[in-house]
Amino acid sequence: MEENKKKLGFNIIKKDPLDGHKGFGKGALTLDNVSPVIIDVEAGEAEIDVGAMHARSAVEKGIKFLPNKEEVQNGKPYWLVWVTIDRHEAGPYYAGVTACYMTVDREIRRGYKSLPEHVNRMDKSLKRHIIVDDMDPKSKKILADFLLAHNEVLWNNSSEELKKGLSAE
């Protein structure tokens, strides 16, 4: 994307925003610790784009998304990956990582994605699930390299399920 834009990092683990509150809202999930990562499969690149939280990432802007893959024959493949960070006894780690597929054809300003899948996968990431099985090996490697390069401590503290799920098999 653009080089002059400020690089964004993963959201910082904050103290529980509902700490000390009783009653309404207690037990609600917070989006403070989730970040969307966009993988451009063809370019072999991954980057954090917080605009994806509201379907307004650089990739999604100006695109009308259709629920049928066949209507976007020449779509460029992307993965939107929801990454949730948490802390356990060893320190911070990548707790939830879930991937959603989408395609974008800039020429016709159309794309394909399953909005319910994107919402459900964000929810699964918040609930500390690892769902990367749908990803192709190239995309898995791009994501693994990105997560490792972004923060080696987070990667090292992460579950074997995540590391195995993103390994080239």
Residue pairs with C-beta under 8 A, 6 or more apart in sequence:
1 47
1 49
1 58
8 48
8 49
8 50
9 48
9 150
10 35
10 48
10 83
10 85
10 150
10 151
10 154
11 32
11 33
11 34
11 35
11 85
13 32
13 33
13 85
13 86
13 87
13 92
14 32
14 33
16 30
17 30
17 32
18 25
18 26
18 28
18 30
29 123
29 126
29 127
31 53
31 126
33 84
33 85
33 86
33 95
34 82
34 83
34 84
34 85
34 96
34 122
34 125
34 126
35 48
35 50
35 82
35 83
35 84
35 85
36 48
36 49
36 50
36 52
36 53
36 57
36 80
36 81
36 82
36 83
37 46
37 47
37 48
37 49
37 80
37 81
37 82
37 83
37 143
37 146
38 46
38 47
38 48
38 49
38 52
38 57
38 58
38 59
38 78
38 79
38 80
38 81
39 45
39 46
39 78
39 79
39 80
39 81
39 139
39 142
39 143
39 146
40 46
40 59
40 76
40 78
41 76
41 77
41 78
41 79
41 136
41 138
41 139
41 142
42 76
42 77
44 138
44 142
45 142
46 81
46 142
46 143
46 145
46 146
47 146
49 57
49 58
49 59
51 57
51 58
51 60
51 61
52 59
52 60
52 80
55 65
55 115
55 118
57 80
59 78
59 102
59 104
60 102
60 104
60 111
62 109
63 104
63 106
63 109
63 110
63 111
64 109
64 110
64 111
65 102
65 110
65 111
65 112
65 113
65 115
66 72
66 110
66 111
66 112
67 112
67 114
67 115
68 112
69 75
69 103
69 112
71 110
71 112
72 103
72 104
72 105
72 108
72 110
72 111
72 112
73 105
74 105
74 107
74 108
75 103
75 104
75 105
75 110
75 111
75 112
76 103
76 104
76 105
76 106
77 101
77 102
77 103
78 101
78 102
78 103
78 104
79 99
79 100
79 101
79 102
79 135
79 139
79 143
80 99
80 100
80 102
80 113
80 118
81 97
81 98
81 99
81 100
81 132
81 143
82 96
82 97
82 98
82 99
82 100
82 121
82 122
82 124
82 125
82 126
83 94
83 96
83 97
83 125
83 147
84 94
84 95
84 96
84 97
84 125
84 126
84 128
85 92
85 93
85 94
85 95
85 154
86 92
86 93
86 95
86 96
86 128
87 93
88 157
90 157
91 153
91 157
92 151
92 153
92 154
92 157
93 154
93 157
93 158
93 159
94 147
94 154
94 155
94 158
94 162
95 128
95 158
96 124
96 125
96 126
96 127
96 128
96 129
96 130
97 125
97 130
97 131
97 132
97 143
97 147
97 162
97 165
98 121
98 122
98 124
98 125
98 129
98 130
98 131
98 132
99 121
99 131
99 132
99 134
99 135
99 139
99 143
100 113
100 114
100 117
100 118
100 121
101 113
101 134
102 111
102 112
102 113
102 118
103 111
103 112
103 113
104 110
104 111
105 111
121 131
124 131
125 131
130 159
130 161
130 162
130 165
132 140
132 143
132 162
132 165
132 166
133 165
135 143
137 168
137 169
140 165
140 166
140 167
140 168
141 166
141 168
143 166
144 163
144 166
144 167
147 154
147 155
147 158
147 166
148 155
155 163
